[in-house]
Each structure stands twice: as structure tokens, then as C-alpha cells.
Amino acid sequence: MTIHSSRFAAVLAVLLMIVGLVGAAPASADQCAPPGVESASALPTNLAAAAKGPSEDKYTTATTEPLSSVNRDTLRLITPGTLTVGTLSDAPPSICIDAGGQFTGFDNELLRAIADKLGLKITFVGTEFSGLLAQVAARRFDVGSSSITTTDARRRTVGFTNGYDFGYFSLVVPSGSPITGFDKLGSGQRIGVVQGTVQEAYLVDTLHLQPVKFPDYNTVYASLKTRQIDAWVAPSQQAVGTVKPGDPAQIVENTFSLDNFVAYAVANENKPLIDALNAGLDAVIVDGTWSRLYSEWVPRALPPGWKPGSKAAPLPQLPDFAVIAADHEKPAAAASAPKSVLTQLRESFLDWELYKKAIPDLLTTGLPNTLLLTVSAAVIGLVLGMGLAVAGISRSRWLRWPARIYTDIFRGLPEVVIILLIGLGVGPMVGQLTGNDPYPLGIAALGLMAAAYIGEIFRSGIQSVDPGQMEASRALGFSHTSSMRLVVVPQGVRRVLPALVNQFIALLKASSLVYFLGLVASQRELFQVGRDLNAQTGNLSPLVAAGLFYLLLTIPLTHLVNFIDTRLRRGRATTTEDPLEPSTTSQEMV
């Protein structure tokens, strides 16, 4: 067995041994399922003393137009007759993706009901919250559905419907923490929030503290449970749905959102669509659909003085959640012994049932999409990169300078910024050609980024070739172009093959960033499939499963790099018998 195959076998054995350790781990519950009215909660009794209820409502409309007067032809939809909705997948029970790969949650199910009232089809597309409002403003989506609190700052970017939900902030701390309320938060503490949320703005603008920012709710909660942060300021429904009995964490206080209600985001200039959605919202309140969905998904008492819909909409008829909560109240569980670090790691990362649940989706959805993105972008990067390399060493400054500027820009900007610039900047201009499918734009963005790096790899390889090679080929009668094409470039490429394979590995991992442009469920790549199942269960095992798939792709490539590098340094192995070796038998001279 060769050294390389031995190493590969050792790595594979380690992976199998890790997976083998998880056989006894319990399966996690699906958090992206309606918890039902039995999970009802009363109005929090531990509201912060400074909370005075929602801020003054300046935006709710007095009434709405009748549904019969809504003209679907004036709604300026991206696809006529279809509502294209940007949403998230990682914040159950409000917004999430279920085990069947369908976007659901209270926000999205309510929007489905509203679209049905308007006679519209609906398509949900997953994206990141940090880019959602900009994508709505740029008409990438007709509507943004993500439990969006309607702050004045956000109204400068997008318009909003009337409110369909409200928001508490919950303060979550590790068990036994000396932090007992919002008034105990201070500088020097590590306070976690999800980036771009109103909880971040509350800490910065109201409490004048600098929070620790996380990309999603599951990551910040995992950090809290392992005491890497001191507290988490969370939306109340996420906190209630995430903190489970027996967890080493507790909700110690709540406060009202200070920035108005929760609503759907729409492009500012599309007032006909805002008016239509407001009419549909009032209609589902009148027929009881809002109350039914609210009771199934987020059953909690309404704050005094607040109701959904326009000011003319009736007050929803809801069960007495306080009584239901009291009837289903469970006795406080006895304090359990703290879990060891190894036990916490095993429960968080090594759930065998979730591995088995994740692998089919990773194989059928994540892996093909990851390979499609990577291979397509690599082809673009190789072709454009070779052009950049040749232009970069050209004697003509009209070729050399643009190549250098291009390389500096695409190597200097973060990958996410480039993807968003191309998706939101170029996307609207080529929407008719791409059918508003983000895949071509994602592939183009990845290919343009890869070209900048590959161009530099090619340029260094070409310039490393001895100048005598060019001189010798010219002496044999080759033109400069033929010498470059047949002699210099092939040698230069041969020298940088290991670096090219490394760049392909980097491109493989960067393919996960295309999700920022918004993808339907069937377009998710490996990382997003793992992340969505992570959001459904609150367990990090699906992300580990996705990581194993990346390892299975990158480890062979890494060994290919080592093999190529060894062959280039040592040359072809010699045979045991060289037919050209001269005879060692001496001949007597006559």
C-alpha cells in the first residue's frame, strides 16, 4: 500500500469511528412543526419595568380596500399571478423549512392564506436576513417574510404592510447567572444577538452596549449553553421555542419591542401590492384564519391595546391562552446535575438519527447542486483566468492595466460582497434572460472571483518558465504566439497544477455563499441542507454531516495535489530495466 493510500485509509477510518460513536444518541424533535394550542403562554408576568408596551402606532391604515376591487394586473409582480417571497429557514416556529423541504411557519402559512384570498400563487425562496430587505427593494422578491419589525430606519429601504404579529424581546441567560434582567446588562459582558435584527439595534441604540453578533439563532444558543456568551437577547417566540426543559439556560425577563409591529416587507414604490396584502390580511382576520394559524403556531396572549390588521379589522377571537397555559403547566423539574463537556458535545454534534435523516437530502439535493456550482464556476475561472494571466504579462498597457485592476478588485473584496453586488446589481438587468433564477448569477459570481485567483496562479507559472525556452522556440522558427501557446504556457500550467487544485477546493467551499442570492428548496447546496435541518431540530449534527460530505470531496483532491506535486518534483518512476542502458561487458580491442 502506498503512503498516500495509507493516509486516506487512516482518515476514512477516523471518520467512520466518529460516526460509530453516535449510535446511542437520542433523536431531536422537529422544531418546524406547529406546536399547537397546548403550548400556549400567557402574557409574560416578568416584563421589564421600563417596558410601556409597543411604541405609538403611526402607520397602521384606518381601513383597507375591498378584496373585490383588487386588480391583480396592477400589482407589479415579478411573475404575473405569482407572489415571489423571500424568507428564511432557521427561525421556527415563525419561519422555517420542514422535514419535507417546504418553507412554512406562522409567517409563511399566513402569507399563503393571504395569497389565496387574492387569487395568487406563491413561491418561497430562501435567503439570508442580512440581504433580504435589499433584495426586496431591488425587486428580487415581491415580499419579504421574516418576522420583520417595522423600524423607521427600515422604512427608508422598503415599505411595509399592516402588522400581523408583535414582538417581545426575551433575555436568556445560562442557569445560575447573576444577570436577572435587562437592567443588569452592562459593558464587559458578552451579549449575543443575531446580526441585523432589532435586538442588535436595541442593545446598541437603547442600551448603548456592543453585542456579540451571530449569523443565526441556533449558533447563538449553542454558544450560550456552553457559556461562551453571558446572555442572549432574542425574539420571544424563538426563545420560547428554543429553550427546552433541562437545558442549562433560562428566560429571565421580557420586554416589548420598541419599534412597532411585525409586518411583511414590500418595495416602497409598489403601493398597489401593499394595499392588496393589507386587504388580504383583514380578510383572513375576519374569517378566522389568522386566529387558527396563530393558535397553532405561536399561541400567546396579545399585548394590551394591540391587534393585527387595519384599525377597522375586528379583534381576533382567540382562546384564553392564560387558562390553557395554566392547565398545561408542568411542575418545575428538579435541578439536574451539570452535564460534562463531552456529553454536551455528543448531544450537540453526534446524533446518529439526524445523520441518517440528513444523508438522503445531502446526497440528492445538496451534493448535485454543490458540484454544479463548483464545476461551472471552475470552467469560467479557468478560461477567464488564462486570459487575465496573458493580459497581465502583456507588453501593452491597454491589456496589462485592466487585468491588474480586475484582479485587485476581485481579490480584495469579500466573497459575500461580490455575490450580493452581482446578484442585486446585475440581477435586475438580466432578469428576463435568467428567469430571475439566481443560479446563473451565483455561478457567474463564483467564476469571476475564481478567475482573479486562477489568473495570478497562471501568471506566476508562466513567468517561472526559463526565458531560454522562448528564445529556443523562436530560434526554431516559431512565432511569439506559437511559442507561448505550444512551449511556455504548457510548462507554466504544469508547474502550477497543485495550486490550481487547491483553488478548486476553495471554490468548492465558497459555493455555499450563493444562498445569499435566494434559492428555492430544491436548489440548496450541501451547507444549506445541513443548516436547514439544524434549524428544524436545534441540533448541530446535520451541519457535521454536511461537513463530512465536504471532507469526502476535498480529501481526495488534497491527495491529488500531493500526488501531482510529488510527480512534478521527482519525475516519472524509472523501470527496473532500461532498454537503452549501455552494456557493461567490456570488449577486447583487436
N, C-alpha and C positions, 0 to 999 in steps of 0.2 A: 504493500500500500504506500502511495506517495505521501510526502509531508502535507501537501495541500488537501488531499482527500482525508487524511487523518484529522486535520484541524476541522474540516467541515463536519466529519462524523462526530467529533467531540462537541461542537456547538449544537448539532442536532440532538445529541444525547442530553445535553443540559436543558434544552427547550422541552424535550419530552419528559424529563424528570420534574421540571417545574409544573407542567400541566398535570402530571401524575399526582402532585401534592394536593390537588384541589378536589379530589373525588368526594370528600365528605362535607364540602361547603354547602350551606343552605341556599336555595334559590331566592332571589329578591322579588318582591311584589311589583306589579306593573303600576307605576305612578301615573301613567297616561290613560287612566280609566276613570269614569265618573265615580267619585267616592260615595255618592248617594246622600239622601237627606239624613241618614243615620249619623253622618259625620258632622252634623250642624254644630255651629258655635254661636253663642250669644254675643251681644255687644261686649267688647273687652271691658273688664272692670279695672284693669291696670293701665288705663290711659294715662299718658304723661300729663302732669299737672298743667303744663303750658299749652296743651292742645285745646283749641277752641272750636274744633270742627273744621270742615272744609272752608277755604277762603271764599270770599264773596263771589258769587257766580255772575260773571259779566257776559257770558257767551251763549248760554242755552237759549234757543229760539222760543218765542212765545207760542208758536204753533207750527204746523207743517202743512204742506200741500197734500190734497187727497191722492191716494195711490192711483186713482183712475186718471189723473191729469199728468202723471209722469210719462214723458215721451222718451223711450229708450234710445231713439235715434239722436238725441241731443246730449247724451251722457259722455261723449268723447272717450269711449273705452278703447283700450289698445287693440283688443279683438272685439269687433261688434258682437253684441249679445252675450259676451263672457266677461265676468269680473275677474281680473288677474290680481291676486292678492299676495303680497309679500308678508311672510310670517316667520316665526322661529320654531324650533323643535325641542327646546331644552328648558321650558318653564311650566311644567304641569302644576296644577290642573287647568291653567288658563290657556296655554299654547304649548302644544307638544305633538309628537308623531307617535302613533300607537304601534302595537306589535305587527299590524298588517301593513305598515308603511303608509298610513293615511294621516294627513295633518288634521288634528282635532283639538279638543279643549274647549272651554266655555266660550272664549272669544271667537274661535273659528266656527263652532257649531251655531252660535248666534248669527254670525255673518252669513252662513249657509241659509238660515231661515229667512233672513232679510232679503238675500238674493232671490230666493224662491218667491217671496211676495212681489218682487219687481219683475219676475219672469226672466231672470238672468241665470246662465250657467256660471259656475265658479271654478277657478283653478288656483290652487295654493302652490306657492313657490317658496322654498326655504332660503333664508339668508341670515346675515349677522345683524344684530341690532345696531352696531356702530355705523352701518351703511344704509339702514332701512329708510330713514327719513329722506336722505339724499336721493335714494333710488325712487321714492315716491315723487319727490319734487321734479326729478328728471323724467318722469313718466315711464320708468322701467316697470312700475306696478301702478295699477289703478288705486289700490287701497293698501295701507299698512295696518296689519292686525297683530298687536303685540303688547296688550295691556299698557298702552302709551298714555302717560299722564300729560295733560294738555297745558304745559307751561307756556308763558308768554314768549320765552326765548324760542321754543319750538314752533310757535305760531308764525314766526318770521320766516320759517322754512317751508312749512306745509299748512294746509287748512285742516280743520277737524269737524267731525260730526258732533251731534249732541252726545252726552255721556251715556254709556251703557253699564258702567261699573264705577266703583270708587276705590280709594286706596288707603290702607293703613301702612305705616312703617312698623316693623317689628324689630326689637333689639334682641338678638340671640347671642348668648354667651356660653362658654364651657361651664359644666356643672361645678358649683362651688366658687364661681368667680366673684370677686369683690365688686364687680360692676353690676349694679342693681337697677339702673335706669339711665335714660339719656343724659340726665344731669351729671352722671358720674363719668361720662366720656371726656377725655382730655388729651392734651398733647403728650407724646411719648408712647401712646398706646397704638397698637396695630389693629385698625378697624377696617374690616373688609367690606367691599361693595362690588357690585358688577359694574364694569365700566360703561359709561354713557347713560346710566339710569338716573332717575330723580333722587334716588338715595345718595348717589355721589354728590349731586348738586346740593342736597340738604346738608351733608357734612361740610362741604366746602363753603357754601354761601351763608348758611344759617349758623352752624356750629363753629365755623372757621377752623376746621381740622383738615389734615391731609390724610385721606384714606389709602388703604392698600387696594389696588384695583385688580379685579379678576375678570376672565372672559365669560364665565358662565356661573350659574348658581351651584352646580354640583361641585365645582372646583373650590369655590369659596367655603362651602360647607365642609368639605373634606379637610381643608386647612384648619377650620375652626375645631373640628373633632380631634385633630392631632395637636391642637394648641399652638399652631404656628401663627395664628392671629388671636387677638384678645376678644374681639366681638365682631358681629356681622349685623349690619343694618340692611334689612331685607323687606321686600313686599310681603304683606301679611299672609296672602294665600300661598306664596312659595314657602314661607317659614313654617306655616301650619302643616303643609303637605310634605315637607322635607324632614322636620324634626320628629322622629319616631320614639315611642316609649322604649326606654332602655338606652337611648343614645346618650353619650356624655355631653349633652347640650340642653339648654332650656331657653324658652322665650320669657323674658323678664318684664318687658314693658312694650306698649304700643303707642303710636301717635297717629293722628290724621295726616294725610298728605296735605301739604300746604299749598299745592299748586293745582287746585281744581280737580275735575273728574277724569276718568279714563274714557278714551274715545278712539274711533278709527281715524287714521290719517289719510288725507286726500290732497292732491296737488292744489295749491292755493287758487289757481285760476279756474279750476273745474267746479264751479259752484253748482251747476246742474246736478252733478253726481252727489255732492254733499247734501243737497236738498232731497234727492231721491232716497239716499240712505237714511236720512232723518225720517222721511215718511215711512220707509220700511220698518225702522226701529219702533216708531209709535204703533205700527200695525201689529208687530209681534208682542208688544206690551199689552195691547187691547185684547188679543185672542188668547193670552195666557202662555204663549210660547216662551217669552222671556222668563216668567216665573218658573216654568217647568225646567228649563235649562239651568237657571240659576240654582234651583234646589238640588238638581242632580250633580252639578259640577262644583259650585262654590257656595254652599249653603251657610250663610252667616247673616246676622242681623244687620239691617241697613242703619247707617248713622242718622241721628235725628235731623230732620229738615232736608234730607236728600232723597231723590228718586230718579230713575233713569228716564231718558227720552225728553221730549219738549216739555215746556211748562204746562201745556194743555193735556198731556198724556195722563191717564189715570194712575193712581198709586197702585203698584202691583200687589196682587193678593198672594201673600206668602204664608207658609206655615209659621207657627210660633217656634222659631228656632231656639229660643231660650228654654222652652219646655222640653223640646226634643233633646237638646244638649244635656239638660239635667237628667232626663230619663236614661240616656245612654252613657252618663258619666261613669267612668270606671274608677274604682278605688286607686289611690296613689300607689304605685308599685314601690316595693321596698328597695332601698338603695342597693344596687348590686356592686360587687367588687370590681374595681377598675380592671379593664382588660389589658393584657400585656401588649406591647408594641407588635410582636409577631402575630398575635391573634387579630389585632386591628388590621394589619397588612393583609392577612389571609382573607378576612371577610371583605375587605375593600377591593382587592385585586384578583383573588383566586377563587371565583365562584364557577365551578365546573358546569352547572346547569346553564349559566349565562354564556359560557364558552360554546356549548352545544347549540344554544339559541342563536348566537351571533354568527357562527361559521357559515350557515347557508346563505344569509344575506351578504356576508362578506365575499363569498365565492361568486354568487350570481349577479350581484349588483355592484359592490364596491370594487372588486378586482378588475372586471372588464372596463369600468369607467376610468379607473386609475391608469390602466395600461393604455387606453385610448388617448387620454390626455397627455401622458408622458411620451408615448411614441410619436404622436402627431407633432407635439411641440419640439421633440428632438430633431425630427426631419427639417422643420423650419429653421431651428437653431443651427444645424449643420450647414445647410445651403446658404443662409444669410451670413453665418459666421465666417465661412470661407470667403465670401465677398468682402466682408469687413476686414479680414486679415490681409487680403491682396491690396485693398484700397489703403489700408493703414501703412503699408510699406512702399506705396507708390511714390514716384518722384514728383507727381503732380499734386500740388497742394489742394486743388479742387476735389480731389478724391481723398487725400490724406486727412484734411481737416474735418470734413463731415463724418468720416469714420471715427475719428478720435472723440468728437463731440457726442456722437451717438453712444459710443462705448462708455464715456464718462457719465452720461445721464443714466443709462440703464443699469450700470453697475453701482451708481451712487444712491439711487432711490430705493427705499424698502420695497420688497416684492408686493406687499399688500397695496401700497400706494399706486404702483404701476397698474395692478389689476383693476383697482377702482377707477383710476383715470381712464383707462381704455374702456372699461365696461360702461361707465356713466358718461364719458365724453364722446367716444366713438359709437357706442351702442345706439343712441337715438338716431344717428345719421345713417346707420346701415340696418336699421330695424326691418325695413322691407325686404332686404336681401337675406337676413338670418332668420326671419320669422320671430324676432325677439327671443331667439334661443341663445342663452349665454354661452353655450359650449364653444361655438366658433370664436367668440371674443376671448374666452378663457384660454383656448389653445393658442390664439394669436398672442395674448399677453405673455404666456409662458414661453412661447417660441422667441419673442422679441427679447425677453430677459436672457434666455439661454444663449442667444446669438452674441450678446455682448461678451459673455464669458468665453464662449467657444471661439469667437474671433480672436481674443487675446491668446488663447491656447494655440490656435493655428499659427498666429503671427510669431509667437516665441519659437515654435517648432521650425518654421520656415527660416527664420533668421539664425537658427542654430546650425544650419547646414553650412559646411565649409564653402567659402566663396569660390574655391577652386573647382567645385562641381559645376558651377555656372560657367566658369571660364573654359573648362574642358569641353562641355557640351557645345559652347559657341564655336570652339576651335574645330569641332566636328561638323560644323555647318548648320546647327540648329539655330532657329530664330530665338529671340528673348522669350517670346510667348511659349514656344515649344519647349524650351529649356525649363521654364518654370513648370509647365504642365506635366512634362514627362520625367524630369530629373529632380528638381529641387522640391516641389510640393510633395510628391510621394515620399521622399525621405523625411521631410519635416513632419508629415502626418504620422509616419511610422514611429517617430520619436515621442509623439505626444499621445499615443493611444491610451496609456494608463490614465492620463489627466482627463481625456475625453470620457472614459468610463466613469470616473469619479464625478464628472459633471452630470452625467446621466443619472447617477444615484441621487444627486442633489435635486435634480429636476423631478424625479420620482416623488420625493418627499414634498416638494413645493406644490405639487398638483392639488393638495388639499386646500390651498388658498383660493381656488376657483369658486368655492362655496360662497364667498363674499358677493359674487355676482347674482346669486339666487338660482337654485336648482330645484326641479321637481323631484319627488321621492325616488323615481327610477334613475335619476342622473347622479345620485350621491356616490362619492368615491369612498375609499376604504376608511379614512379617518372619520368622515361624517356619518357613515353607517354605525361605526362604533360609538360615536358621540351621541347619536340619537337613542341608541339602546341604553347608553349610560344615563340619559335624561329620563327614560321610561322607568328605570329601576333604582336610580340613585347609587348604583354600584359602578366601580371603575373597571371591572373585569372586561366588559366589551371593548374598552379602549386598549387594554392589554392584548386582547385577541386581535384587534386591528394592527397593533404593533408587531405581533408575531407574523402577520402577513407581510408587513414591510420587511421584516428580517428575512423571510423566505425569499423575497425578491432581491434584497440588497446583498445578502451574504454570498450567493453565487457570483454576483457581479464583483464583489470585493475580491474574491479569489481569482476571478478572471483577470482583474487588474494585476494581482500579484504574479499570475502566470505569464501575462504579457510582458511585464517588467523584467521577470527573470529571463525569458527567452530573448528579449532585446539586449540584455546585458551579457548573456553567456553565449548566445547564438545557438544554432541547431546542434543537437547532440551528435557526436561522432559515432559511426558504426564500429563494430568490433573489428571489421576488416576493411581496409581502404584499398579499393582495386587499383588506385594509382600509386600506391606506396612502392618505391623502388626496391628492387631485390637486394637483399643484404649479402647474397652469395658473391664472393669475390671471384673474378675471372683472371686466370693467369694470362699475362701478356705473352704473345708469341713473337 
